[in-house]
Amino acid sequence: MAKDSKKTLTEERRRRILEELRRRGAVRTLDLARFFSVSPMTIRNDLAVLARRGLVERVHGGA
């Protein structure tokens, strides 16, 4: 997969994570990992990036 394609997929996943958070209020890392068919570590990394951007607040057990 080309680097630009991977970056685009990553940003799209992060956008959809934000949508889920807005819709549900809180989500578990494992639930997001299953929903997106990625590892929990990938979701934790996505949430860390979103938190650094000031878009989410992380809490133990969810975001």
N, CA, C and O atoms as a MOPAC input file, in Angstrom:
PM7 MOZYME 1SCF
protein

 N      0.84400 1    -1.17000 1     0.00000 1
 C      0.00000 1     0.00000 1     0.00000 1
 C      0.89300 1     1.23900 1     0.00000 1
 O      1.87200 1     1.30400 1     0.74500 1
 N      0.55900 1     2.20700 1    -0.82400 1
 C      1.34300 1     3.43600 1    -0.90000 1
 C      1.21400 1     4.22300 1     0.39500 1
 O      0.19100 1     4.16100 1     1.07700 1
 N      2.25900 1     4.95900 1     0.71900 1
 C      2.29200 1     5.73700 1     1.96000 1
 C      1.11400 1     6.70600 1     2.03800 1
 O      0.48900 1     6.82700 1     3.09200 1
 N      0.80100 1     7.39900 1     0.94000 1
 C     -0.31500 1     8.34700 1     0.93800 1
 C     -1.64500 1     7.63900 1     1.16800 1
 O     -2.51600 1     8.16600 1     1.86100 1
 N     -1.80700 1     6.45200 1     0.59300 1
 C     -3.04100 1     5.69300 1     0.78300 1
 C     -3.20600 1     5.28300 1     2.23300 1
 O     -4.30300 1     5.36500 1     2.78400 1
 N     -2.11800 1     4.84100 1     2.85600 1
 C     -2.17600 1     4.43900 1     4.26200 1
 C     -2.52000 1     5.63500 1     5.14200 1
 O     -3.32700 1     5.51900 1     6.06400 1
 N     -1.91100 1     6.78100 1     4.86100 1
 C     -2.19500 1     7.99200 1     5.63700 1
 C     -3.66000 1     8.39100 1     5.48900 1
 O     -4.30100 1     8.78400 1     6.46500 1
 N     -4.18600 1     8.29100 1     4.28100 1
 C     -5.58600 1     8.62300 1     4.03700 1
 C     -6.50300 1     7.68800 1     4.81200 1
 O     -7.47500 1     8.14100 1     5.41700 1
 N     -6.21000 1     6.38800 1     4.80200 1
 C     -7.02100 1     5.42500 1     5.54700 1
 C     -6.95200 1     5.69200 1     7.04700 1
 O     -7.95900 1     5.58700 1     7.74600 1
 N     -5.77800 1     6.03400 1     7.53300 1
 C     -5.60200 1     6.32600 1     8.95300 1
 C     -6.42300 1     7.53900 1     9.34900 1
 O     -7.11700 1     7.50900 1    10.36500 1
 N     -6.35400 1     8.59800 1     8.57100 1
 C     -7.11400 1     9.81300 1     8.88900 1
 C     -8.61600 1     9.57100 1     8.78400 1
 O     -9.38700 1    10.12200 1     9.57000 1
 N     -9.03500 1     8.76200 1     7.83100 1
 C    -10.45700 1     8.42700 1     7.71200 1
 C    -10.91900 1     7.64500 1     8.94100 1
 O    -12.00400 1     7.89600 1     9.46600 1
 N    -10.10100 1     6.70100 1     9.39700 1
 C    -10.45700 1     5.94100 1    10.59900 1
 C    -10.57200 1     6.88200 1    11.80100 1
 O    -11.50900 1     6.76500 1    12.59100 1
 N     -9.63800 1     7.80000 1    11.94100 1
 C     -9.68000 1     8.75800 1    13.05600 1
 C    -10.92700 1     9.63900 1    12.98300 1
 O    -11.53500 1     9.94400 1    14.00900 1
 N    -11.30300 1    10.04400 1    11.78000 1
 C    -12.52400 1    10.84100 1    11.61400 1
 C    -13.74800 1    10.03500 1    12.04700 1
 O    -14.65100 1    10.55700 1    12.69900 1
 N    -13.76100 1     8.76500 1    11.67500 1
 C    -14.89400 1     7.91200 1    12.04600 1
 C    -14.90100 1     7.60700 1    13.54400 1
 O    -15.96800 1     7.44100 1    14.13500 1
 N    -13.72600 1     7.53300 1    14.15800 1
 C    -13.65500 1     7.37700 1    15.61400 1
 C    -14.31300 1     8.57900 1    16.27700 1
 O    -15.10000 1     8.42200 1    17.21100 1
 N    -13.99600 1     9.77700 1    15.79900 1
 C    -14.61700 1    10.98800 1    16.34400 1
 C    -16.13300 1    10.95100 1    16.18600 1
 O    -16.86100 1    11.34300 1    17.09800 1
 N    -16.60900 1    10.48500 1    15.04300 1
 C    -18.05300 1    10.36200 1    14.82500 1
 C    -18.67900 1     9.42000 1    15.84300 1
 O    -19.73000 1     9.72300 1    16.40900 1
 N    -18.04100 1     8.28400 1    16.07900 1
 C    -18.55400 1     7.32100 1    17.05800 1
 C    -18.58000 1     7.92500 1    18.45800 1
 O    -19.53200 1     7.72100 1    19.21100 1
 N    -17.54000 1     8.66100 1    18.80100 1
 C    -17.49500 1     9.29900 1    20.11900 1
 C    -18.61200 1    10.32000 1    20.26600 1
 O    -19.24900 1    10.39500 1    21.31700 1
 N    -18.85200 1    11.09300 1    19.24000 1
 C    -19.92700 1    12.09400 1    19.29600 1
 C    -21.29200 1    11.41200 1    19.39000 1
 O    -22.18100 1    11.87600 1    20.10300 1
 N    -21.44200 1    10.32000 1    18.67000 1
 C    -22.72300 1     9.61200 1    18.64300 1
 C    -22.99700 1     8.88500 1    19.95400 1
 O    -24.11100 1     8.92900 1    20.47500 1
 N    -21.97000 1     8.21400 1    20.48600 1
 C    -22.16500 1     7.35600 1    21.65600 1
 C    -21.71400 1     7.98900 1    22.96300 1
 O    -22.11000 1     7.53800 1    24.03800 1
 N    -20.89100 1     9.02800 1    22.88400 1
 C    -20.41400 1     9.68000 1    24.10100 1
 C    -19.14000 1     9.07700 1    24.65000 1
 O    -18.25800 1     9.80500 1    25.10400 1
 N    -19.02900 1     7.77900 1    24.61800 1
 C    -17.83000 1     7.08100 1    25.09400 1
 C    -17.76400 1     5.73600 1    24.38300 1
 O    -18.79100 1     5.13400 1    24.06900 1
 N    -16.56800 1     5.28600 1    24.14100 1
 C    -16.37800 1     3.98300 1    23.50000 1
 C    -15.17600 1     3.28800 1    24.10900 1
 O    -14.24600 1     3.93300 1    24.59300 1
 N    -15.21000 1     1.97300 1    24.07900 1
 C    -14.07200 1     1.19100 1    24.56700 1
 C    -13.10600 1     0.93100 1    23.42400 1
 O    -13.50700 1     0.74900 1    22.27500 1
 N    -11.83900 1     0.92000 1    23.75900 1
 C    -10.79600 1     0.66100 1    22.77000 1
 C    -11.04500 1    -0.65900 1    22.04500 1
 O    -10.94200 1    -0.72500 1    20.82100 1
 N    -11.36700 1    -1.68700 1    22.78500 1
 C    -11.58800 1    -3.00000 1    22.17400 1
 C    -12.77300 1    -2.97500 1    21.21100 1
 O    -12.72500 1    -3.59800 1    20.15100 1
 N    -13.83400 1    -2.26000 1    21.57700 1
 C    -14.99000 1    -2.15300 1    20.67700 1
 C    -14.60700 1    -1.45700 1    19.37200 1
 O    -15.01300 1    -1.88400 1    18.29200 1
 N    -13.82400 1    -0.38600 1    19.47900 1
 C    -13.37600 1     0.30900 1    18.27000 1
 C    -12.46600 1    -0.58200 1    17.43000 1
 O    -12.56700 1    -0.59300 1    16.20300 1
 N    -11.58700 1    -1.32100 1    18.08100 1
 C    -10.68500 1    -2.21600 1    17.35500 1
 C    -11.47900 1    -3.25300 1    16.55900 1
 O    -11.16100 1    -3.53000 1    15.40200 1
 N    -12.48500 1    -3.80900 1    17.16500 1
 C    -13.32300 1    -4.79200 1    16.46300 1
 C    -14.09300 1    -4.13600 1    15.32400 1
 O    -14.17800 1    -4.68600 1    14.22600 1
 N    -14.65300 1    -2.95800 1    15.59000 1
 C    -15.43800 1    -2.24300 1    14.58800 1
 C    -14.60900 1    -1.94100 1    13.34200 1
 O    -15.09300 1    -2.09100 1    12.22000 1
 N    -13.35700 1    -1.51400 1    13.53900 1
 C    -12.49300 1    -1.13400 1    12.42400 1
 C    -11.58400 1    -2.26900 1    11.94400 1
 O    -10.80900 1    -2.08600 1    11.00500 1
 N    -11.67500 1    -3.42100 1    12.57500 1
 C    -10.83900 1    -4.58300 1    12.21500 1
 C     -9.35400 1    -4.24700 1    12.25700 1
 O     -8.59800 1    -4.56400 1    11.33800 1
 N     -8.95600 1    -3.59600 1    13.35300 1
 C     -7.54800 1    -3.28100 1    13.59800 1
 C     -7.21900 1    -3.70600 1    15.01900 1
 O     -8.10700 1    -4.09400 1    15.77900 1
 N     -5.95700 1    -3.63500 1    15.37300 1
 C     -5.55000 1    -4.03100 1    16.72100 1
 C     -5.90800 1    -2.94400 1    17.73800 1
 O     -6.02600 1    -1.77100 1    17.38400 1
 N     -6.07800 1    -3.33800 1    18.99500 1
 C     -6.30000 1    -2.33700 1    20.04300 1
 C     -5.16700 1    -1.31500 1    20.11300 1
 O     -5.41100 1    -0.14800 1    20.42000 1
 N     -3.93400 1    -1.73600 1    19.83200 1
 C     -2.81200 1    -0.79500 1    19.84000 1
 C     -2.99600 1     0.28700 1    18.77600 1
 O     -2.68200 1     1.45200 1    19.01600 1
 N     -3.50000 1    -0.09200 1    17.61400 1
 C     -3.75600 1     0.89300 1    16.56100 1
 C     -4.76300 1     1.92900 1    17.04100 1
 O     -4.58700 1     3.12600 1    16.81400 1
 N     -5.81400 1     1.47000 1    17.70300 1
 C     -6.82800 1     2.39500 1    18.22300 1
 C     -6.22900 1     3.27300 1    19.31700 1
 O     -6.49500 1     4.47500 1    19.35600 1
 N     -5.43100 1     2.69400 1    20.19800 1
 C     -4.78900 1     3.50500 1    21.24600 1
 C     -3.91300 1     4.58500 1    20.62500 1
 O     -3.89300 1     5.72100 1    21.09800 1
 N     -3.19100 1     4.23100 1    19.57200 1
 C     -2.37100 1     5.22800 1    18.87300 1
 C     -3.24400 1     6.31900 1    18.25800 1
 O     -2.92400 1     7.50300 1    18.35800 1
 N     -4.34300 1     5.92100 1    17.62500 1
 C     -5.26400 1     6.90600 1    17.04400 1
 C     -5.81300 1     7.83400 1    18.12400 1
 O     -5.86100 1     9.04900 1    17.93200 1
 N     -6.22400 1     7.27400 1    19.25000 1
 C     -6.77200 1     8.09000 1    20.33500 1
 C     -5.71800 1     9.03200 1    20.90600 1
 O     -6.02900 1    10.16200 1    21.28200 1
 N     -4.48000 1     8.57100 1    20.97100 1
 C     -3.39800 1     9.43000 1    21.46200 1
 C     -3.19700 1    10.62000 1    20.52600 1
 O     -3.00900 1    11.74700 1    20.98500 1
 N     -3.23600 1    10.37400 1    19.22600 1
 C     -3.10000 1    11.46300 1    18.25100 1
 C     -4.26900 1    12.43200 1    18.38600 1
 O     -4.07100 1    13.64700 1    18.40500 1
 N     -5.47600 1    11.90300 1    18.47800 1
 C     -6.65300 1    12.76200 1    18.61500 1
 C     -6.60500 1    13.56800 1    19.91200 1
 O     -7.03500 1    14.72100 1    19.94400 1
 N     -6.08900 1    12.97000 1    20.96900 1
 C     -5.95200 1    13.68200 1    22.24600 1
 C     -4.92200 1    14.80100 1    22.12900 1
 O     -5.14900 1    15.90300 1    22.63000 1
 N     -3.79900 1    14.53200 1    21.47600 1
 C     -2.77700 1    15.57400 1    21.27700 1
 C     -3.32200 1    16.73600 1    20.46200 1
 O     -2.91700 1    17.88300 1    20.65600 1
 N     -4.23400 1    16.44000 1    19.55800 1
 C     -4.86100 1    17.48900 1    18.74400 1
 C     -5.95900 1    18.22400 1    19.51700 1
 O     -6.52900 1    19.19800 1    19.02600 1
 N     -6.24400 1    17.75300 1    20.71600 1
 C     -7.27700 1    18.37800 1    21.53200 1
 C     -8.69400 1    18.00700 1    21.12400 1
 O     -9.64100 1    18.71700 1    21.46100 1
 N     -8.84900 1    16.90600 1    20.40400 1
 C    -10.15100 1    16.50400 1    19.88900 1
 C    -10.87800 1    15.51000 1    20.78100 1
 O    -12.10100 1    15.39200 1    20.70200 1
 N    -10.15200 1    14.79900 1    21.62000 1
 C    -10.76100 1    13.85900 1    22.55600 1
 C    -10.06000 1    13.97100 1    23.89800 1
 O     -8.92900 1    14.44500 1    24.00300 1
 N    -10.76500 1    13.52300 1    24.90600 1
 C    -10.17900 1    13.40500 1    26.23700 1
 C    -10.15800 1    11.92900 1    26.58000 1
 O    -11.19300 1    11.26400 1    26.59600 1
 N     -8.97700 1    11.43400 1    26.85000 1
 C     -8.85900 1    10.01100 1    27.16000 1
 C     -9.09100 1     9.78300 1    28.64200 1
 O     -8.65300 1    10.56200 1    29.48800 1
 N     -9.78700 1     8.70400 1    28.93300 1
 C    -10.00100 1     8.27100 1    30.31200 1
 C     -9.69500 1     6.78800 1    30.37900 1
 O     -9.74300 1     6.09200 1    29.36500 1
 N     -9.38400 1     6.30900 1    31.55700 1
 C     -9.09100 1     4.88800 1    31.71600 1
 C    -10.30400 1     4.07500 1    31.29300 1
 O    -11.40900 1     4.28400 1    31.79400 1
 N    -10.09200 1     3.15300 1    30.37500 1
 C    -11.16700 1     2.28100 1    29.92800 1
 C    -11.95800 1     2.81700 1    28.74700 1
 O    -12.92500 1     2.17900 1    28.33100 1
 N    -11.58900 1     3.95600 1    28.19400 1
 C    -12.32200 1     4.49800 1    27.04600 1
 C    -11.84100 1     5.88500 1    26.70000 1
 O    -10.78200 1     6.32100 1    27.15000 1
 N    -12.62500 1     6.57300 1    25.90000 1
 C    -12.26800 1     7.94600 1    25.50100 1
 C    -13.51100 1     8.80200 1    25.49700 1
 O    -13.44000 1     9.99200 1    25.19000 1

